[in-house]
């Protein structure tokens, strides 16, 4: 019953969480009587070339533990649903080509635009640089060079000429919940602005253990809680 009902339900739920995936492997670990009470002690997941909300991910390895799910409804043919938050540990690899392909995804492009606005507001530049919104900026290129990121884009606005934007930032993990951008510089057309170190709060549900940038690739390892 577990192999014919529970495993297919888990696989269907996993595939429903992504827009596309090239390969997806998973393994349920636990005793039959545990799973038949709606409790999966551990699920190990390995995926390659997945797309999640427009974000391209080259390689994912995850372990979810103490998973409580709606077993009774699953037996009736209903979709699997999580009943409690699930702690997940694992490793994620993002290649430069993944980030380049993800620049049009609202989840990433909106976050980058919000970050740029924060930089501009902290500098308080002249009036020719109005607040930006996702509809006025096009992110075009991202590069990873060691511990350094370079991001380029173009701003269009009816009241100004086209503005070329470039962000250059070193990135490092300073606590399990915080990333620091330093050194940090933004360039608006020919106007370069050096900024103070900037800290990004990842939130209380994230617990990063490692963040490594090598030429053309970013790897992170840690834990997070998946909220139903």
Wavefront OBJ file of the C-alpha trace (Angstrom):
o trace
v 0.000 0.000 0.000
v 2.867 2.364 0.791
v 4.569 1.749 -2.543
v 1.318 2.043 -4.528
v -0.291 4.975 -2.661
v 2.097 6.950 -0.432
v 5.209 7.001 -2.664
v 3.294 8.162 -5.785
v 1.569 10.839 -3.674
v 4.934 12.101 -2.409
v 6.374 12.121 -5.928
v 3.340 13.999 -7.275
v 3.599 16.569 -4.466
v 7.333 17.091 -5.087
v 6.783 17.607 -8.812
v 3.942 20.028 -8.102
v 6.353 22.280 -6.200
v 8.511 22.978 -9.275
v 7.785 24.329 -12.744
v 10.030 21.701 -14.341
v 12.708 19.186 -13.360
v 15.029 17.063 -15.483
v 15.630 14.294 -12.941
v 14.012 13.769 -9.551
v 14.886 10.961 -7.160
v 13.583 10.488 -3.651
v 13.591 7.860 -0.945
v 11.191 7.414 1.979
v 12.860 6.187 5.162
v 10.767 4.872 8.024
v 8.848 1.898 9.264
v 5.548 0.937 7.690
v 3.641 1.541 10.920
v 5.091 5.071 11.181
v 4.132 5.959 7.622
v 0.683 4.420 8.118
v 0.163 6.905 10.975
v 0.869 9.797 8.597
v 4.471 10.253 9.743
v 7.465 10.013 7.394
v 10.668 10.157 9.498
v 12.908 11.151 6.574
v 12.670 11.882 2.859
v 15.878 12.226 0.846
v 15.581 14.167 -2.417
v 18.037 14.645 -5.279
v 17.090 16.785 -8.284
v 18.924 18.150 -11.299
v 18.032 21.104 -13.497
v 14.901 22.113 -11.600
v 12.962 25.344 -12.108
v 11.186 26.764 -9.053
v 9.029 29.876 -9.583
v 11.212 30.766 -12.563
v 14.490 30.169 -10.697
v 16.829 27.715 -12.410
v 18.651 25.329 -10.053
v 21.389 23.041 -11.355
v 21.588 20.623 -8.466
v 19.650 20.083 -5.241
v 20.182 17.567 -2.444
v 17.735 17.743 0.479
v 16.694 15.722 3.516
v 13.335 16.471 5.138
v 12.591 15.048 8.588
v 9.555 14.458 10.814
v 7.036 14.963 8.035
v 3.388 14.859 9.087
v 0.894 14.570 6.241
v -2.798 13.952 5.537
v -2.657 10.174 5.148
v -6.424 9.614 5.317
v -7.042 12.020 2.429
v -4.170 10.511 0.424
v -5.811 7.087 0.658
v -8.947 8.702 -0.749
v -7.011 10.013 -3.760
v -6.537 13.570 -2.481
v -3.238 15.461 -2.947
v -0.647 15.155 -0.208
v -0.522 18.125 2.172
v 1.930 18.943 4.931
v 0.314 19.307 8.362
v 3.289 20.810 10.217
v 6.448 22.782 9.354
v 9.202 20.509 8.036
v 12.896 21.011 8.871
v 14.977 20.531 5.729
v 18.756 20.255 5.436
v 20.697 20.104 2.226
v 22.900 21.609 -0.431
v 22.073 23.792 -3.419
v 24.310 24.574 -6.392
v 23.597 27.572 -8.620
v 25.679 28.087 -11.714
v 26.184 31.468 -13.343
v 24.089 30.231 -16.276
v 21.254 29.389 -13.831
v 21.225 32.918 -12.441
v 21.408 34.389 -15.939
v 18.380 32.313 -16.993
v 16.537 33.380 -13.809
v 16.892 37.159 -14.220
v 13.430 37.457 -15.783
v 11.769 35.538 -12.930
v 9.703 37.965 -10.801
v 10.938 36.305 -7.604
v 14.534 37.288 -8.436
v 14.100 40.450 -10.520
v 11.746 42.082 -7.972
v 14.131 41.264 -5.134
v 17.067 42.770 -7.050
v 15.083 45.925 -7.846
v 14.050 46.296 -4.197
v 17.683 45.865 -3.155
v 18.844 48.499 -5.650
v 16.198 50.939 -4.393
v 17.488 50.387 -0.858
v 21.008 51.240 -2.032
v 19.822 54.379 -3.854
v 17.743 55.575 -0.894
v 20.661 55.082 1.481
v 22.816 57.277 -0.737
v 20.105 59.925 -1.307
v 21.234 60.743 -4.857
v 20.087 63.662 -7.013
v 16.509 63.853 -8.255
v 17.430 62.476 -11.689
v 17.370 58.984 -10.148
v 13.686 58.413 -9.292
v 12.510 55.346 -7.339
v 12.661 52.239 -9.495
v 10.047 49.558 -9.876
v 10.109 46.171 -11.621
v 8.454 47.611 -14.723
v 11.198 50.203 -15.280
v 14.318 48.050 -14.971
v 15.570 45.162 -17.072
v 18.256 42.990 -15.491
v 20.521 41.708 -18.234
v 23.682 40.089 -16.912
v 25.065 38.521 -13.754
v 28.587 37.223 -13.222
v 30.218 35.281 -10.384
v 33.959 35.787 -9.945
v 35.246 34.223 -6.753
v 33.571 35.934 -3.783
v 32.413 38.786 -6.034
v 29.153 39.378 -7.920
v 28.549 41.791 -10.799
v 25.009 42.601 -11.898
v 24.075 44.791 -14.864
v 20.754 46.240 -15.973
v 19.016 49.102 -17.768
v 16.458 51.520 -16.331
v 13.860 53.199 -18.543
v 11.694 56.016 -17.211
v 9.423 58.475 -19.074
v 10.969 61.476 -17.308
v 14.638 60.558 -17.710
v 17.018 59.141 -20.275
v 18.004 55.498 -20.149
v 20.155 54.719 -17.102
v 22.753 51.964 -17.117
v 22.984 50.230 -13.733
v 25.814 48.091 -12.425
v 26.154 46.580 -8.946
v 29.517 45.210 -7.814
v 29.519 43.435 -4.476
v 31.562 41.036 -2.438
v 29.361 38.560 -0.590
v 29.983 36.589 2.568
v 28.047 34.735 5.253
v 28.403 36.573 8.581
v 25.801 34.634 10.624
v 23.525 31.686 9.742
v 20.748 34.207 9.007
v 22.698 37.124 7.529
v 24.675 37.826 4.360
v 26.930 40.860 4.057
v 27.665 42.717 0.829
v 31.134 44.285 1.091
v 32.823 45.952 -0.689
v 29.743 47.401 -2.374
v 29.462 49.826 -5.274
v 26.649 50.815 -7.611
v 27.127 52.674 -10.859
v 24.375 54.747 -12.491
v 25.574 55.669 -15.964
v 29.050 57.098 -15.292
v 28.280 57.966 -11.667
v 29.946 55.439 -9.312
v 28.731 55.295 -5.710
v 30.682 53.430 -2.999
v 28.394 52.259 -0.191
v 28.871 51.052 3.358
v 28.642 47.281 3.983
v 25.053 46.108 3.586
v 23.503 43.200 5.519
v 20.720 41.003 4.109
v 18.476 39.304 6.686
v 17.508 35.823 5.423
v 14.848 35.341 8.095
v 14.473 33.155 11.169
v 13.471 30.067 9.148
v 16.923 29.912 7.490
v 20.089 28.514 9.053
v 22.937 28.618 6.520
v 26.108 26.743 7.391
v 28.159 27.527 4.290
v 28.086 29.886 1.320
v 30.844 29.431 -1.241
v 31.368 31.362 -4.469
v 33.809 30.079 -7.044
v 34.185 31.398 -10.589
v 30.868 30.761 -12.310
v 29.170 28.974 -9.406
v 27.495 29.499 -6.026
v 27.012 26.725 -3.462
v 25.081 26.972 -0.215
v 24.569 24.391 2.507
v 22.315 24.634 5.517
v 18.827 24.240 6.942
v 15.427 25.842 6.581
v 11.902 25.204 7.784
v 9.267 24.610 5.100
v 5.987 26.135 6.263
v 2.790 24.421 5.001
l 1 2 3 4 5 6 7 8 9 10 11 12 13 14 15 16 17 18 19 20 21 22 23 24 25 26 27 28 29 30 31 32 33 34 35 36 37 38 39 40 41 42 43 44 45 46 47 48 49 50 51 52 53 54 55 56 57 58 59 60 61 62 63 64 65 66 67 68 69 70 71 72 73 74 75 76 77 78 79 80 81 82 83 84 85 86 87 88 89 90 91 92 93 94 95 96 97 98 99 100 101 102 103 104 105 106 107 108 109 110 111 112 113 114 115 116 117 118 119 120 121 122 123 124 125 126 127 128 129 130 131 132 133 134 135 136 137 138 139 140 141 142 143 144 145 146 147 148 149 150 151 152 153 154 155 156 157 158 159 160 161 162 163 164 165 166 167 168 169 170 171 172 173 174 175 176 177 178 179 180 181 182 183 184 185 186 187 188 189 190 191 192 193 194 195 196 197 198 199 200 201 202 203 204 205 206 207 208 209 210 211 212 213 214 215 216 217 218 219 220 221 222 223 224 225 226 227 228
